[in-house]
Amino acid sequence: MEEQKISVIVPVYKVEAYLDRCIQSIVEQSYQNLEIILVDDGSPDHCPAMCDAWAEKDERIRVIHKKERGLVRCQKRRYGRCHRRTDGLCG
């Protein structure tokens, strides 16, 4: 039986100090059939470039750059439901 693909949605805004550690921990999970969606909410620091660099390193990572709308709004709308191509959703 094929493993189901799971989407992991990571809202990103002013988390430059923690972003690499966060993404690294997801990438290193034993469950590998993941789609990692980084939602950059217009972060004014280096987060957008960091997200793009991760997407270049790992084909499971997708980056969505949005204008600042707030992380709560992203979570309330379950942003990933519109973009996911997977069997499950985490975020």
C-alpha positions in Angstrom: 0.0 0.0 0.0 1.3 3.4 -1.0 1.9 5.9 1.8 -0.5 8.9 1.8 1.0 12.3 1.0 0.6 14.8 3.9 0.7 18.6 3.5 2.5 20.5 6.2 1.7 24.2 6.1 4.1 26.6 7.8 3.0 30.3 8.2 6.1 32.5 8.0 6.4 36.0 9.3 9.3 37.6 11.2 10.8 34.2 12.2 14.2 34.5 10.7 16.0 33.3 13.8 13.9 30.1 13.9 13.0 29.3 10.3 15.9 27.1 9.4 15.5 25.0 12.5 11.8 24.6 11.9 12.1 23.6 8.3 15.1 21.3 9.0 13.0 19.5 11.6 10.2 18.9 9.1 12.6 17.8 6.3 14.3 15.3 8.6 11.1 13.5 9.7 11.1 9.7 9.2 7.8 10.1 7.2 9.1 11.4 3.9 5.9 11.5 1.7 5.3 15.2 2.5 4.4 18.4 0.7 5.8 21.3 2.7 4.1 24.6 2.0 5.8 27.7 3.3 3.4 30.7 3.3 5.4 33.9 3.5 3.0 36.5 4.7 5.1 39.5 3.5 7.8 39.1 6.1 10.1 42.2 6.1 13.2 40.3 7.1 15.2 37.6 5.2 12.4 35.0 5.5 11.2 35.2 1.9 14.7 34.5 0.6 15.3 31.8 3.1 12.1 30.1 2.0 13.1 30.3 -1.6 16.5 28.8 -0.8 14.8 25.8 1.0 12.5 25.3 -2.0 15.6 25.0 -4.3 17.2 22.4 -1.9 14.1 20.1 -1.5 11.5 19.4 -4.2 8.9 18.7 -1.5 8.9 22.4 -0.5 6.7 25.0 -2.1 6.7 28.7 -1.2 3.7 31.0 -1.5 4.5 34.7 -1.1 1.5 36.8 0.0 1.0 40.4 1.1 0.8 40.8 4.8 -2.6 39.5 5.9 -1.9 38.0 9.2 -1.1 34.5 10.3 -4.4 34.0 12.0 -6.2 34.7 8.7 -4.0 32.2 7.0 -4.9 29.5 9.5 -8.6 30.4 9.6 -9.0 30.1 5.9 -7.0 26.8 5.8 -5.0 28.2 3.0 -3.6 24.8 2.0 -7.0 23.3 1.2 -7.0 25.4 -2.0 -3.5 24.4 -3.0 -2.9 20.9 -1.6 -2.3 17.9 -3.8 -2.3 15.5 -0.9 -4.4 13.1 1.1 -3.9 14.8 4.5 -3.4 18.2 5.9 -1.4 19.5 8.8 -0.9 23.1 9.7 
